[in-house]
Amino acid sequence: MAPKILVTGFAPFGGASLNPSWQAARRLEGWICAGHVVAAREIPCVFGAALAAFEAAIAELKPKAAICVGQAGGRADLSVERIAVNLDDADAPDNEGQRPVDAPVIEAAPVAYLASLPVKAIVAALRNKGLPASLSNSAGSFVCNHLFYGACHLRARRFKAMKVGFIHVPYAPEQGAGHPGAPTMAVETIVEGLRIVVETTIGSGQIGPTAR
């Protein structure tokens, strides 16, 4: 069977009707890139449940790389995250009303992990294609960072050969009216960017057989 690349996006949250991370990620389902098949999975915007859904997807697919995507309202570009921190600290409740304060993502685990995707090469590739992109050193402390950290921890414990990273994307244009003055990005542009992320990850030469 062809090796897999997992791309995840989040369900809508905070009363929104859509989440551009999932709107874009789902369009990559079944795409074949350099002999790898992309599988897209939607992740609930819920502390705890997000990690359970991600771990289930990894167990099912055993991908060579997992690229998680989330919405970051207020950002104007494709933000390639470098650092996941062991902190849940929510300014607003998740989709089940949870609002942790100064809590660890995982008890007695490392303070932080670095993304294992080729983050600088990804930013360069996006910019070379004319897409706005930056390297970010903070994925926040909401469910996006929760998933990013949990994914990195799962890799460290059980799937050391799997590469893991996180991409934050702006609001979609359809959300603009509800957030006056906030930057937006067309979902089609986000899809183009995610294809470049997948291509760069595969082409980096850093992915090998997934650990079992």
C-alpha positions as CSV (number, residue, x, y, z in Angstrom):
1,M,0.0,0.0,0.0
2,A,1.1,3.6,-0.7
3,P,2.5,5.4,2.4
4,K,0.1,7.9,4.0
5,I,0.4,11.6,4.9
6,L,-2.2,12.7,7.5
7,V,-3.6,16.2,7.3
8,T,-6.0,17.3,10.0
9,G,-8.3,20.3,10.4
10,F,-10.6,21.4,13.3
11,A,-14.4,21.4,13.5
12,P,-16.0,24.9,13.8
13,F,-15.8,26.4,17.2
14,G,-17.0,29.4,19.2
15,G,-20.3,29.5,17.4
16,A,-18.8,29.7,13.9
17,S,-20.4,27.8,11.0
18,L,-17.1,26.8,9.4
19,N,-13.4,26.4,10.2
20,P,-11.1,27.1,7.3
21,S,-8.6,24.6,8.6
22,W,-11.0,21.7,7.9
23,Q,-12.4,23.3,4.8
24,A,-8.9,23.2,3.3
25,A,-7.7,20.0,4.8
26,R,-10.6,17.9,3.5
27,R,-9.9,19.0,0.0
28,L,-6.6,17.1,0.1
29,E,-8.3,13.7,0.9
30,G,-7.1,11.1,-1.6
31,W,-4.5,13.4,-3.2
32,I,-1.4,11.5,-4.4
33,C,1.9,13.3,-4.0
34,A,5.2,11.6,-4.9
35,G,3.7,8.2,-4.3
36,H,2.1,9.2,-0.9
37,V,-1.6,9.3,-0.4
38,V,-3.1,12.1,1.8
39,A,-5.8,11.2,4.3
40,A,-7.8,14.1,5.8
41,R,-9.4,13.8,9.2
42,E,-11.6,16.3,11.2
43,I,-10.6,16.9,14.8
44,P,-13.0,18.1,17.5
45,C,-12.2,21.4,19.0
46,V,-12.3,19.8,22.5
47,F,-9.5,19.4,25.0
48,G,-8.8,15.7,25.4
49,A,-11.1,14.5,22.6
50,A,-8.8,16.2,20.1
51,L,-5.9,14.0,21.2
52,A,-8.1,10.8,21.2
53,A,-9.2,11.5,17.6
54,F,-5.7,12.2,16.5
55,E,-4.3,9.0,18.1
56,A,-7.1,7.0,16.5
57,A,-6.2,8.4,13.1
58,I,-2.5,7.5,13.6
59,A,-3.4,4.0,14.7
60,E,-5.6,3.6,11.6
61,L,-3.3,5.1,9.0
62,K,0.3,4.8,10.4
63,P,1.3,7.9,8.4
64,K,4.8,9.0,7.6
65,A,3.9,12.5,8.5
66,A,1.1,14.3,10.3
67,I,0.3,17.9,9.4
68,C,-2.2,19.5,11.8
69,V,-4.0,22.6,10.7
70,G,-5.9,25.1,12.8
71,Q,-7.5,28.6,12.6
72,A,-5.7,31.6,14.2
73,G,-8.0,34.6,13.8
74,G,-6.0,37.8,13.4
75,R,-3.1,36.2,11.7
76,A,-2.5,37.3,8.1
77,D,-0.4,34.4,6.7
78,L,0.2,30.7,6.8
79,S,2.0,30.4,10.2
80,V,4.3,27.4,10.4
81,E,4.6,26.5,14.1
82,R,8.0,25.6,15.5
83,I,7.2,25.0,19.3
84,A,4.5,23.1,21.1
85,V,4.3,23.7,24.8
86,N,2.8,21.6,27.6
87,L,0.2,24.1,28.6
88,D,-3.6,24.3,28.4
89,D,-4.8,27.8,29.2
90,A,-8.0,28.8,27.5
91,D,-9.3,32.4,27.1
92,A,-12.6,30.9,25.9
93,P,-14.4,27.5,26.4
94,D,-13.9,24.7,23.9
95,N,-16.9,23.1,22.2
96,E,-17.8,21.2,25.4
97,G,-17.5,24.2,27.7
98,Q,-14.1,23.2,29.1
99,R,-11.8,26.1,30.0
100,P,-8.6,24.9,31.6
101,V,-6.3,27.3,33.3
102,D,-2.5,26.8,33.7
103,A,-3.0,23.0,33.2
104,P,-0.5,20.7,31.5
105,V,-1.5,19.0,28.3
106,I,0.0,15.8,29.6
107,E,1.1,15.3,33.2
108,A,4.8,14.7,33.9
109,A,5.8,15.2,30.2
110,P,8.4,17.6,28.8
111,V,7.9,21.3,28.9
112,A,8.0,21.6,25.1
113,Y,8.6,19.9,21.8
114,L,10.0,21.2,18.5
115,A,8.1,20.4,15.3
116,S,9.8,17.6,13.3
117,L,8.6,19.0,9.9
118,P,11.2,20.9,7.9
119,V,9.7,24.2,9.1
120,K,12.2,26.7,7.6
121,A,12.1,24.8,4.2
122,I,8.3,24.9,4.3
123,V,8.2,28.7,4.9
124,A,10.7,29.3,2.1
125,A,8.8,27.1,-0.3
126,L,5.5,28.9,0.4
127,R,7.1,32.3,-0.1
128,N,8.8,31.1,-3.3
129,K,5.3,30.4,-4.6
130,G,4.1,33.8,-3.7
131,L,2.1,32.8,-0.6
132,P,2.4,34.8,2.6
133,A,4.1,32.6,5.3
134,S,6.0,33.0,8.5
135,L,7.8,30.9,11.1
136,S,5.9,31.1,14.4
137,N,7.3,30.4,17.9
138,S,3.9,30.3,19.6
139,A,0.9,28.1,18.8
140,G,-1.0,29.6,21.7
141,S,-2.5,27.6,24.6
142,F,-5.9,26.6,23.2
143,V,-6.9,23.4,21.5
144,C,-4.5,24.0,18.6
145,N,-1.4,23.9,20.8
146,H,-3.1,21.1,22.8
147,L,-3.2,18.9,19.7
148,F,0.2,20.0,18.5
149,Y,1.8,19.1,21.8
150,G,-0.1,15.8,22.1
151,A,0.9,14.8,18.6
152,C,4.6,15.5,19.3
153,H,4.3,13.5,22.5
154,L,2.8,10.6,20.7
155,R,5.6,10.7,18.2
156,A,8.2,10.8,21.0
157,R,6.6,7.8,22.8
158,R,5.5,5.5,20.0
159,F,6.1,6.8,16.4
160,K,9.6,8.3,16.4
161,A,10.0,8.1,12.6
162,M,6.8,10.0,12.0
163,K,7.2,13.7,11.3
164,V,4.7,16.1,13.1
165,G,3.9,19.7,12.7
166,F,1.3,22.4,12.9
167,I,0.1,25.1,10.5
168,H,-2.1,28.0,11.6
169,V,-4.3,29.7,8.9
170,P,-6.3,33.0,8.9
171,Y,-10.0,33.4,8.9
172,A,-11.8,32.5,5.6
173,P,-13.5,35.4,3.7
174,E,-16.9,34.2,4.8
175,Q,-15.9,34.9,8.4
176,G,-14.8,38.4,7.7
177,A,-18.1,40.1,8.4
178,G,-18.0,38.8,11.9
179,H,-14.5,40.0,12.5
180,P,-14.2,43.5,11.0
181,G,-10.7,44.5,10.0
182,A,-9.3,41.0,10.6
183,P,-7.2,39.5,7.8
184,T,-8.7,36.7,5.7
185,M,-7.4,34.1,3.2
186,A,-9.4,32.3,0.6
187,V,-9.7,28.6,1.3
188,E,-8.4,27.8,-2.2
189,T,-5.2,29.6,-1.2
190,I,-4.9,27.7,2.0
191,V,-5.3,24.4,0.0
192,E,-2.5,25.5,-2.3
193,G,-0.4,26.2,0.7
194,L,-1.1,22.8,2.3
195,R,-0.1,21.1,-0.9
196,I,3.2,22.9,-0.8
197,V,3.6,21.8,2.8
198,V,3.0,18.2,1.9
199,E,5.3,18.4,-1.1
200,T,8.1,20.0,0.9
201,T,7.8,17.5,3.7
202,I,8.0,14.6,1.3
203,G,10.8,16.2,-0.7
204,S,12.9,17.0,2.4
205,G,14.2,13.4,2.5
206,Q,13.5,13.4,6.3
207,I,10.6,11.0,6.3
208,G,11.3,7.2,6.5
209,P,9.4,4.1,7.4
210,T,6.9,4.8,10.2
211,A,7.7,3.1,13.5
212,R,5.3,0.4,14.6
